[in-house]
């Protein structure tokens, strides 16, 4: 059975809405679609969620719908945060580069978890035994990386 044009359009809007907003319930999603002029009931949205294989992510009391790829990105981010907090001993910036010193033998593991995030603006990473080198596209992006790491 092929999807109708309206179904395809509605599902594209569902993906757009959950990417731009944190939608927690089917009724909330249906209301958002109706506000956009799309005919949507809770049961229609329920089928869309199932067919799009949407998942719920977030913490208890703050769960929201996301595309399946978002779950993997969140897992990778959590892994990197935990690893960074555990093994990083110092972080510094020089021009467009960020240098992270780690416990001995842990730089490659940290670098691998950072690579999984596919951060925009990072040209490449390199790891030795206890040092990670991040090469950013420019000095501004390197500064943003430093700010993000300092906030962890």
Secondary structure per residue as TSV (DSSP state, phi and psi in degrees):
chain	resnum	aa	ss	phi	psi
A	1	X	-	360.0	123.6
A	2	X	-	-87.1	151.7
A	3	X	-	-75.6	143.6
A	4	X	-	-77.6	165.3
A	5	X	H	-58.0	-43.2
A	6	X	H	-62.2	-40.1
A	7	X	H	-64.8	-45.7
A	8	X	H	-60.7	-45.3
A	9	X	H	-62.6	-45.0
A	10	X	H	-61.9	-42.2
A	11	X	H	-68.5	-33.8
A	12	X	H	-64.5	-40.6
A	13	X	H	-67.8	-36.1
A	14	X	H	-58.4	-48.3
A	15	X	H	-61.1	-41.2
A	16	X	H	-63.1	-47.2
A	17	X	H	-63.6	-46.3
A	18	X	H	-72.9	-18.9
A	19	X	H	-77.9	-34.6
A	20	X	H	-90.9	-23.2
A	21	X	S	-134.8	157.1
A	22	X	-	-92.4	101.3
A	23	X	-	-102.5	122.6
A	24	X	-	-97.2	-27.8
A	25	X	S	-130.3	160.3
A	26	X	H	-64.0	-40.2
A	27	X	H	-65.4	-38.1
A	28	X	H	-63.1	-41.2
A	29	X	H	-66.4	-43.4
A	30	X	H	-61.6	-42.5
A	31	X	H	-63.8	-39.7
A	32	X	H	-64.5	-42.0
A	33	X	H	-64.9	-42.0
A	34	X	H	-61.5	-37.7
A	35	X	H	-65.1	-21.3
A	36	X	T	-92.2	3.9
A	37	X	T	86.7	16.8
A	38	X	-	-103.8	129.5
A	39	X	-	-69.3	119.2
A	40	X	-	-152.0	129.7
A	41	X	-	-111.7	170.2
A	42	X	H	-60.4	-39.2
A	43	X	H	-69.7	-36.8
A	44	X	H	-62.9	-46.5
A	45	X	H	-63.6	-38.3
A	46	X	H	-59.0	-44.4
A	47	X	H	-64.6	-41.2
A	48	X	H	-60.7	-44.9
A	49	X	H	-59.9	-43.5
A	50	X	H	-66.5	-47.5
A	51	X	H	-67.4	-32.8
A	52	X	H	-83.8	-6.6
A	53	X	T	57.7	40.1
A	54	X	-	-67.1	152.1
A	55	X	E	-125.2	164.4
A	56	X	E	-103.9	131.4
A	57	X	E	-127.1	172.0
A	58	X	E	107.2	-175.8
A	59	X	E	-97.1	168.9
A	60	X	T	-56.7	131.2
A	61	X	T	84.3	-6.9
A	62	X	E	-141.2	48.1
A	63	X	E	-94.8	144.3
A	64	X	E	-148.5	161.7
A	65	X	E	-74.8	145.2
A	66	X	E	-150.2	160.6
A	67	X	-	-73.2	151.7
A	68	X	H	-54.1	-36.6
A	69	X	H	-63.5	-29.3
A	70	X	H	-64.2	-35.2
A	71	X	H	-62.8	-42.8
A	72	X	H	-64.7	-38.9
A	73	X	H	-64.6	-42.0
A	74	X	H	-65.2	-38.8
A	75	X	H	-63.0	-43.7
A	76	X	H	-63.7	-39.9
A	77	X	H	-64.5	-45.1
A	78	X	H	-60.4	-41.9
A	79	X	H	-62.7	-43.3
A	80	X	H	-65.4	-43.9
A	81	X	H	-60.3	-48.1
A	82	X	H	-61.4	-44.4
A	83	X	H	-64.2	-47.1
A	84	X	H	-58.7	-48.4
A	85	X	H	-61.1	-31.9
A	86	X	H	-82.0	-40.6
A	87	X	H	-110.6	-19.3
A	88	X	E	-72.5	132.0
A	89	X	E	-107.6	-27.2
A	90	X	E	-162.2	157.1
A	91	X	E	-139.0	138.6
A	92	X	E	-144.3	159.1
A	93	X	E	-125.1	139.8
A	94	X	E	-139.0	122.5
A	95	X	T	45.4	-118.0
A	96	X	T	-96.4	18.7
A	97	X	E	-120.8	145.1
A	98	X	E	-118.6	131.2
A	99	X	E	-115.7	127.8
A	100	X	E	-117.9	122.5
A	101	X	E	-93.5	138.8
A	102	X	E	-126.0	175.0
A	103	X	S	-61.2	150.8
A	104	X	T	-54.3	133.9
A	105	X	T	81.5	2.7
A	106	X	-	-108.2	-5.9
A	107	X	H	-62.5	-42.8
A	108	X	H	-64.9	-38.1
A	109	X	H	-65.9	-44.2
A	110	X	H	-63.2	-44.1
A	111	X	H	-60.5	-41.3
A	112	X	H	-63.5	-40.9
A	113	X	H	-68.7	-33.3
A	114	X	H	-69.7	-39.1
A	115	X	H	-60.9	-33.4
A	116	X	T	-65.9	-19.2
A	117	X	T	-77.9	-19.1
A	118	X	-	49.6	50.9
A	119	X	-	-59.8	132.4
A	120	X	T	-69.0	136.2
A	121	X	T	94.7	-4.4
A	122	X	E	-94.9	121.5
A	123	X	E	-79.2	-33.7
A	124	X	E	-179.2	166.9
A	125	X	E	-132.9	156.1
A	126	X	E	-145.3	137.7
A	127	X	E	-128.9	138.3
A	128	X	-	-105.7	-143.9
A	129	X	S	-78.3	-45.4
A	130	X	S	-134.4	20.9
A	131	X	E	-140.3	133.4
A	132	X	E	-111.8	132.2
A	133	X	E	-113.1	122.5
A	134	X	E	-110.8	124.3
A	135	X	E	-106.1	115.1
A	136	X	E	-94.3	161.1
A	137	X	S	-61.0	-33.9
A	138	X	S	-156.6	175.8
A	139	X	H	-65.3	-34.9
A	140	X	H	-62.9	-45.5
A	141	X	H	-65.0	-39.7
A	142	X	H	-59.0	-41.0
A	143	X	H	-63.4	-39.1
A	144	X	H	-65.2	-37.4
A	145	X	H	-63.7	-44.9
A	146	X	H	-58.5	-45.4
A	147	X	H	-60.9	-43.6
A	148	X	H	-63.3	-42.8
A	149	X	H	-68.9	-37.6
A	150	X	H	-65.1	-28.3
A	151	X	T	-77.7	-10.2
A	152	X	-	-74.6	360.0
